[in-house]
């Protein structure tokens, strides 16, 4: 049976750029790519097409891309879709605003086809987050011989592991996270970031290591993605958010509060 194509939706009002993006994506891999040129109807198309990833311009006519992104994140059926914002606005505050709205990444125009494909491929490698995480647990453990599931609970009635750190429980087979037995809604990226930190409790992780292992970026990539995703993850975890510690000038670690 032939594998289903990965779907990408481009929402960009500049028709020349939209066409160039579509050509680049289709020439690079066997993607199913659709284009849209207006803020109106964008969220409805996302809901119908159900793409794995959306390339979303910020300054769209009739409705800003950040508004569309908020709609995507607030809707249970679309909240897990990867979104890369495209914009000519390069100020730090603009990037932070985009990440806080729920962007998985942010590309400033003009950008090269190589940069675009780097970002796209890094996200699409995780288009099925639970499967990706389970299939890569052995690779994660190779990074640190002492990394085990020593904080993991298992039950006689289930062959699946539950990662348990303090009040946080992660159910990998269900793509589910709870805090004090209350379900927490996370995007795929936030989920994988939490899993990665939970498998390394008390072990400091640099931003560079997180970019490589969680986002899949290689080489020098200048991005605030890690910091903003950590901020959003803390907010969503509520009282358990303080378990993610910042080590200024280096990175982050998850501590067991119990």
N, C-alpha and C positions, 0 to 999 in steps of 0.2 A: 504494500500500500504506500502510495507516495505521500511524503510528509506534507502537512499543510503549510502553506506559505506564511511567513511572518508579515503582518499587516502594518503599514505606516500611513498615517494621515498627515498631510502638509496643509497647514492653515496659514497662508501668507498672501497678502493682497497685492504685492509686487509680482505681476504675472511672469516677468522675465526670470526673477529669482525662483519663483515657485516651479517653473518649468525646468530650470537648471537643477534644482534640488531633486525633482522627480527623475530626471535623466541620470543624475549621479547615483541615486539609490538603486535604480533599476539596472544600471550598468555594473554596479559593484556586487550585488547579490540578487538572488531570485525573490525579491520582495513583491508583495502586492501593495501598490502605492496609489492613493487617491489624493486629489487636490481640492482645496476649498479656498475662496478668496475674500471672505467677509466674516465679520463677527456674528452677524445674524445667521442663525441656523447651524452654527458651528457645534454647539453642544449636542444638538439633536443628531447631527451626523456622527459625532463621536459615539453616542449611545447606540446608533444603528449599525455602524461599521465595526465597532468594538476592536479598534486597532491595538496592537501591542505597544505602539509608541506614537506620540503626536509631536510633530515639530510645529510649535505655536508662536506666531509673531505676536509681540506685545501690542504694537500700535496698529490695531486693525480698525477699519471703518465700522461704525455703529456699535461696537462693543469691544472693550479692551481685552487683550489676551489673558491678563491676570484675573479678570472677572470670569472668563470661561474656565480658567484653571480652578478657581474656587468652586465653581459648579461641579467640575469633574471630581474634585476631592470630597465634596459633600454628598455625592450620590454613591450609594453602596455598590451599584452595578459598574461604576466607572472609576472608583477611587484607587484601584490598583494599577491603572494604566500609566506607563511611563510618559513623562512630558518634558521636552526640552524647549525652553523659551528662546526665541530668536529676537534680537533687538539691537538697534544702533545706540542705545543708551548704555554707556559704559561706567557710569558713576557707581561707586560702592553701594550707595543707598538704594539704587535701582536694582542691583543684583540681590541685595538682602531682601528687598520687597518681593522679588520674584520667588526666591527660595521660601520665604515665609508664606507665600500663597500656595506653596506645595510643589514647586518645580523640582524635578530630579536633576536637572542641569540647566545651564544658561550659556548661550553662545552669543558673543558680541559681533555684530556685523562691522566690517567685512570679515569673512572667515574662509579658509581654504577647504576644498573637498576632503582633503586628508584629515583635517581637524573634525569636520562633520562626521566622517565615517568612524573615527576613533571614538567619539562620544556615543554615536548610535550603536555601534557594535558592543561597546562596553555595557550599555544598558540592556540590549537585547540578549546578551548572554545570560541574563537573569529574567527573561520573559516568563519563565515558569519557576518562580522563586523556591517553592518547597522542593521541587525535583532537583533544582540546582544545588540547594543547600545540602540535601541528603547525599547527592552524588559527589559532593566536594568535601564532605566531612573528613575523609581520609587525607586529602590534600592539606586541609587546615591543620590536622594533627601532626603532619610531617614538619610544620613550621616550628613546633615546640614539642619535643619528646615528652614533656611533662604534662601536656594538655590532654586531659581525659574528661570523661563524664562523671567525675567524682561528685559533682553537685546534682547529678541527674537521678530522678526518681523513676522507678519502673514498677508496674503492677503485674501480678500473675495473670491477669485477664487480658493483657495487651503485650504484644511483642514490640511496640513502639516506645521509644524513649521520650521522657518528658524532661526538658531542661528546667531546673528549678534553682533560682537564685533569690534568696530572701523572699519577698512577697510576689516576685515575678515568676510566672510559669509559662514555658513555651512548648507548644505541641506541634512539632515539625511536620507530622503527617497531615495535620489539619490546617496548617498556616494560621495558627491561632495563638494569641497571647492574652494572658489574664494577669491582673494585679489584684491581690486580695479576692481572688475568685470572680472578679468582674472583667468581662471581655474588653480588650483595648483594640480599637480599630487603627491599624497601621498600613501604610503603603508597602509595596514589595521591598523598596529600598530600605525603609525604616526597619522593616522586619529582619532583613538580612544583616543590617548593621547591629541590631540587638542580639541576634544569634551569634554573630562573630565575637562580640564583646562578652557574651555570656559563656562562651566556650573558653574564655581566657580570664576568668575572674581574678582580680588582683594583679593582672599583668598589663603594664603600660603599653599602649599602642600609639605609635606616631600617626600624624595625619597622613604622611606619605604611605605608611603601611596600610592604613584604612582605604586610601584611594586605590591602591593596587589590589588589595584582597577583596574589598567589598564592591568597589566601582569598576575594577578591572582596568584601571588606567596604568599605562606604562610610561616611563620617562617623566619629564618635567611638565606637569599640568598645573597651571595657576588657577585655582578655583576655591571659592568659599563653601563649596558643597558640603564638606564634612562638618564644619562648624554650624552651619544652619540646620543640617539634618539632626545633629546632636541636640540642638536647641528645641526643635520640634518634637523629637523623641522624648526628651525630658518632660515637656509639657503634656504629652499624651499619656505618659506613665504616671502622672500625678505625684502622689507622695513617694512613689518609688523612683521618680526621676533624679532625686538627689543621690542615688546609688551610682550614677555616672559622674565620675570626678574629672575635673579639668586639671591637667598638669601644665601650667602656663609655660609656653615656649617649647612644648613637646607634643602633647596629645591628650588622650583620654584613657580611662580605665573604669571597669565596672567593679564595684566592691559589694561584698555580701554583708547586708546590714544585720544579719542574725548572728 
